[in-house]
Amino acid sequence: MATVQKKQLSDATLENLESQIPEMAAAATRLAYYRAVAAGHTVVTVEQDRIVATHADGQVEVLVESRPRRKVQKGQVLTVRKIDGRA
């Protein structure tokens, strides 16, 4: 019976691949946005302090002016309360 040899990635190669994740995620999100608009769907996004709906015909509609619910300082510890038995 033949044994299969597993290829091991070096730490440098693994770090290089991991560093590409944010860029790939941003590109995938951007592509999904464009595909949804091209398919004729309305896409809802957050721009600055507004929730905005972008329609397939290019019309941009401000749905709501939003503001952050809580100001958070760097290093501040937040506690999360359980809702319906879930964390």
N, C-alpha and C positions, 0 to 999 in steps of 0.2 A: 504494500500500500504506500502510495506517495504522500509525503507530507507537504503541506502548503506553507511557504515561508511568508510571514507577515512583514510588510514594509513598515519601518519605524521612521517617523518624522523627527528631525532634529528640533531642538528648542527654538533655534533661530527661524527655521522654516515655519514652525507652528505659530510663533509670535508674528511673523510676516503675514500669514493667512488671517490670523485674528485681527490684525490691524486693518484689514480690508473690509471687515464686517460692517462698520458704520457707513462707509461709502456705498457698499452694495445694497444695504437696507434703504438708504436715501434714494438710490437709483430705482429700486423696485417700487418704492412708494410713489415716486414721481411718475413712473411708467403706468402704475395702476390708476393714478389720477387721470392721466391723458387717455388711457383706454376707456375709462368710465365716461368721460366727457365725449369722446369720439363715438361711443355706443349710444349716445343720446340721453344719458342719465344726468341727473342733477347731483353735484358733489358738494357736500357741506364741509367747510374747513374753518379754521381759526386764523384770522389775520389781525395782528396787533391785538386790540382789545375788542374785536368784533367777531361774531359767528356769521359767516358769509356762505351763501348758496350760489354756486356757479352753475348756470344752466348751459345746456349743449349749444344754444344759439349765441353764447358769449355774454349773455346778460348776467350781471353780478348783483345780487340782492342781499342787503344786510338784514339778517334775521333778528339779531339781538346785539346790543352793546353789552359786553361782559366785563367783569372785573374779577380779579383774583379773590377767592373766598378768604384767604388767610395769607398774610405776609410771613415768610419764613426766613429766619436768619441763618447764615452759614453755621453749621455745627449744632443747630437746634434739634433736640430730640422730640419726636412726635409719638404719641401713643395712639394706637388704633383700637377702637372699641368693636366688639363683636356685634354683628347684626344677623339675626336668624340663625345663630349657631355657627356662623362662618367667620373666619378671621378677616 
